[in-house]
């Protein structure tokens, strides 16, 4: 996709913030351009990391998340406040790369499962038919009817008849006996010290000694539909190569990984001088080599972070970007200021995006036969009230709309299934009646998120 097409796709989910969308679209397109370079030049082209500055609830996280889905890239959202300096209790910064690797493995495993799903389903069907037919086939040493060809013909006809019944669902509740291998959960866990990290990664006994800890085969009785599900999962595991998945995951993390580092403003600022502040400047120093490019040890092998794209975000209400250490500032060359949302933006957020709030509530109530309809003036009134509450108390951006909409539709959501009149129309008067107390009462509004 061209940068213009990427922005158009992001517009379907996020209202406004064109500067931020352009910045991430260019960063994504530059990755594609880099992959077309010769290897020597490609190695030299580093990603241009982005820092988004703006109040909460304006779309910072949503832009990064949607971007990762567009690119089919391994994506991790992590709060900078989770980390402490190495040597202190808490998460160390290298864990974000390990988490990204796990995300990539899960993503590629799901892709492979989708590819082998049809084959696994066919294999499972054949195995279930074998179990169903086992009673019809002569046992070894038994005398047959004398004509082997007729016996085979009979078995084949029976198999096809059972196959039709199985696909039609008529055998779902028949009980069959099959051999299963139990995988007992180990009560023990080992701490594996990877890259000097104590809290990373906990392998339980099943992971470390999987071959030794497999339970003995045992007979179990289950319905045909349960057996199909069990055998299908077993077949899927046989058809996918986890070693290959791990290799591809490492490559995809190194070339296409995106880490969204939220709340970076909370670790900005110099040490206070009142004792160790292990979650601020020390964390910045630990993050620095990862953003600059280093090798991190994971359970899938070493991962180079040179070409992972980092998108940082923060409100910077108390601190400012210049409070970050200079080296960190230099590693985020692209800065984007996010604009606060206006009443007009709220109107668009309520109606335009593919996952707009009003569309969600209409769909939820439709499940109980209620047809919810919003007048245009009602939507404008909801947007106005959300804007007023944001101005008079804490500005939490578009998240305010969740509070306003829940308060507005509380009675309908509570009595939905009991309503006799299934046609519900929301107009501006209804909005004012329901929400005027919340907007006018400043003391109450303090306690409403």
N, C-alpha and C positions, 0 to 999 in steps of 0.2 A: 504494500500500500504506500502511496505517496504521502508526504506529510499533510497535504490538504485532505486526503481521504481519511487519514488517522484522526485529524481534528474533527471531521464530519462524524466519524464513528463515536468519538468521545462526546460530541454534542448530544447524542441520543441519551446519555446518562447524566451528564454534568452540565448545569446551566452556567453560562458566562465563563469567566477566567480564561479568555482567549490567549493571553500571554503565556500562561502556564501550559496550556494545551500545545501551543506552538513549540515551546521549549522541549517538551517530552517527545513530541512527534519528530522533531529534528534529531534528538538523541537516538530514537528508535531507528530512524532511517539511516543514520550514520553507521549503525551496526551492520545493516545490510550492505552498505557501501564498503565497509571495512572487509567484509567476508569475500568481496570480489577482487581485493588487492592481492598482489603476490605476497607470499608468506613473510618475506623479509620486511616489507613495508607495513603489512598488517600488524606485525608484532610491535611496531613503533607507535601505532595509533591508539592512544589511550581514550577511554570514554570520558566525556565531559559531564562530570557529576553536577547535579542540580540541587539547589536549596530553595525551598518554597517558604516564603514568609507571609503569614497572614493569620487572622483570628480563627478560632475553632469553628467547625461547621460550614466552611466555605467550599469544600470539595478537594482538599489536598490529598487525602488518603484515597478517595474514590478515583481520582485521575490516575494515580499510580497503579491501583488495582486493575482498573479497566485496561490500562496500557499493557500490563503483563498478560492479560487474557488475550488481547489482540495479537501479541507477539508469540503466544504459546510458550512463554518463558517461565522458568522457575522463579517464583516470586515469594518474598518473605517480608512481612510487616513486623517490625520489632520496635519497642519503645527503648530509647536510649537510657531511660531511668532504671531499667532492669539491671544494668551492669554496674559492677564495682571493679576496682583495680585488682590485678592479679595478686593473690595472696590473702585477700579478704573473703569473708563468707558472702556468697552471692554469685551471680552468673558472670563469667568472663566473656569478653567481647568475641573471642574466637567461636563461641557457641553459635553465633548467628550464621557462620559459614556451614557448620555441621547441620543446623536446622534447615538451611537452604538445600543442602545435599539430600537430606531426607525427603524434602518436598519434591525435588527433581526425581528421585527414585520412585516415589508414589505416583507422580505424573506419568512417567514412562511405563511403569508397570500397568497402570490403567489403560494406556494406549495399546500395549501388547495384549492385554486381556480382551480388549475390544476386537483386536485382529483375530484372535484365536477362538472367539466366543462360538462361532458357528461350528467349527471343528470339534470343540469340547462338547457342544450340545449333541452333535451326531454320535460322538464316541460314548457319551453318557447313555443315550438312547439305546445303542447296541448292547451296552453292558447290562442295562435293566432288562432288555429283551432276553438276554442270555439267562438272567436269573429267573425270569418268568417261565422260560422254556425248559429250565433244568429238569423239571419233573416230567416233561414229556419225552425227553431223549433217553434212550436205553442206557443203563449204567454199564460200565465195563464188565465183561464176563456174562452179561445177560444175553439170552437168545433173542434175536430180533424176529420180525415176521417172516424172514427168509428172503426178502427182496430188498436189498440195500437201497436200490434206486427209489423204490416206493417209500421207504422210510424217510429218505432225505427229502423227497417231494412233500411228504406230509409235514415234516418239520418246517420246510420253507413256507408252505401255505399257512401253517399255524403262526409262523413268525410275522408274516405280512398282515394277517388278520389282527394279531395283537398290536402291531405297529399302528394300524389305523385306529384301534380303540385307545391306544396310549396317546396319540396325537389329538384325539377328540376329547380326552380328559375323562374317559369312562373308567379308567383303571386307577385313578388317583388315590382312592381310599383302600385299595387292596393291600394287604399286609404281606411283605416279603421279608425273608431273612437274608442278611448279607454280612460279609466280613468287613469290619472297620478297624482302623489302627488308631488307638487313642494317643493323644499327645498330652501327657500329664504336665500341669504347670508346676514349675519348681518353686518352692518357697524361698529359695536362696537367691541372692543377687550379688554379682561381683561389681566392684568399682574398677573400671578400666581407666588408667591414667593416660589420656591422650593429650599430647601437646601441653603437659603440665596442668591439665584441668581436672580438679577433683570431682566436680559435679557432672562432668561429661564423661563417658556415656555409660549409662547403666545397662549392662547386658545381664539378663537373668540366665539361670542355668540352662534353660531351654535353648537360648541363642548360642551359648558357648558349646554345649555338648549335645546338639540336636540329634546327631546320629545315635549317640549312646542312650539318650533319654526317651527315644520313641517307645511307646507302649507296645505290648504284644498284641497281635491281631485277636479280635474277639468277635463273636457273633452278636448281631443286634437285629431286632425286629423293628421295622419301620414301614410307613406307608410308601406307595410307589412315588408320589410327588416329592416326599422328603428324600427318598433314595436318589431321585433324579438330581435334586439340588446338591446333595452331598457328592455324588459321583461327578457332576459337572465341575464343581470346585476342584476336586481332585485332578480331573483331566486338565483343567486350566493350569494348575501348578506344574503338571508334567510338560506342558507345551511351551512354557516360557522359561527363558534362560536368565536367571537372576545375575549371573556374572556379567553377561552382556549388558543387561539393564544398568548395572552399577557403572560399567565403563562409559556407556552413553550418558548417564546422569552426570558423571564428573565432567565430561566434555561439554554438556549443555550448560552446566553451572558456570564453567570457566568462560564460555563464549557468549551466553545469553542471560545469565543470572541477573536479577534485579532485586536489590534490597532497599526497602523503604524504611528509613531511620526516623521514626517519629519522635516528637518531644525533644528535639536536639537543643532547644533553648533552655531546657531544664538542667543541662550539664554545662551551659555557658557560664562564664564568670570565673574570676580568680579565686584561689583558696582564701578562705575567710581569716585564717590565722588563729582560729579558736579550736585547734585540734584538727585531726585528719578529716578531710572531706573527700572520702574515697569514691564518691559517685559523680564528681564534677571534672576538674581538670585532669585528674589521673585517668579517668575513663577516656577523655579526649586523646591523651597520649597513647593509650592502648588501641584506640580506634584508628589512629593515624597510619600505622604500618599496613593495616588491612585495606584501607582506602587507597594507599599509595601502591600497594601490590606486594604480596608476600605469599608464602606457602603455608597452608593450614592442614594439619593431619586430621583425617576423618576415618570412619570405619570403612569407607569405600576407596581410600587412597588419599594421596596428597592433592590438594586443590589450590591452584594459583588464583589469586584474586585480582590480578592486573587488569582484567577486562570485564569485571563485574560492574554494572551500573549502580551507583548509589544515589538515591533521591532522599534528601533530608528535608524535614519540615518542622516548623515551630511557630508558635504565636508571637514570641519575643515581646511579651507585654512588659516584663520586668527587666530582662536583659536585652541586649541587642547583638546582631551578628558579629560586630567587631569585638565582642567579649569572648568569642571563641579564640583558641590559640591560633596564631598566624598560619601555621602549617596546615591546620584543618581548613581555614578560610581559603587557602590556596588550592586545596583539593576539591573545592566546590566552586568552580569558576562561573557557573551560570546561576544568577540569582533572579528569582521571580517574586514580585510582590502580588499577593492575592488581594482582590478588592472585597471590602465588606458587602454583604448582600443587602439589596434595597427591597422595598415593597413590591416593585415590578418583578424583581428576580424571584420573589416568593411565589407570585402568580404563575410564573413560568415553571418553577420547580414543582408546583402542585399539579400541573397539567401536561407539560411537554415531555419529560423523560419517559423512556420505555417502562421504567419501574416507578412512575410518579405515585405519590401517596394516595391521591384520590382514586387512581386506578386500582391500587391495592385494596382499599376499603370497599370499593364497588365489587371487586371479585370475591372478597371474604364474605360479604353479606349475601351475595348471589347464591352461595352454597346453601343458604337457608331459605331461598326463594324470595329474598327481599331485593327489590329494584331501587337502588339508591341513585338519586339524581341531584346534582349540584347546579344551581343557577350561577351564571357568570358573576352577578353582583355578590353572591355568597362567597365565591372563591376570592374575589377582591377584598371582601371584608375580613376573611380569615388571614389573608396576607397582611392586611393593614394592622390587625391586632397582633400578629406575630412580630411585626416590625416595632410596634409600640412597646410591647413587653421587652423585646431585646434592648430598646433604647433606654427604658426606665430601670431595667435590672441588668444582670450579666448578659452580654451579647454572646449567645451560643450558636449563632448562625442558623442554618437550615434545620438543626436539631430541634429548634423551638417549635417547628411545625408539627413534630410528633406529639409534643405536649398539647398543643392547641387542638389538634385533630382528635386526640383521645378524649379530651374534655368535651369537645363538641358532640361527639358520637357516643358518649358513654351510655346514655339511656338506650339508644338503639342497639348497641352491642350487647347490653345487659339483657334486654327483653326481646332480642331478635326473633327467636323461635316462637315466642308467644304473640307477636304482633298479628292482629287480624288484618290490618291494612298493609299489604306487602309492597305498596308503592310509597316510597318516602322521598319527599322533595325538600331539599335544604335551600332556603332563601336567606337573604341578608338579615331579615328580622329575626329568624331563628338563630342565626349566628350571634347577633347582638344579645338576644335574651340569654343564651347559654354562656356567653363568654364575658359579658360586660363586668360582672362581679370580679372575675379574675384580673381583668385588665385594669379596672379602677382601683381595686384594693391593693395598695402598694405593700402593705404588711403581708398579705396572703401571697402575693407574687414572689416574695423572697423565698418561700418554701416550695415553690413549684419549679421543678427542673425544666 
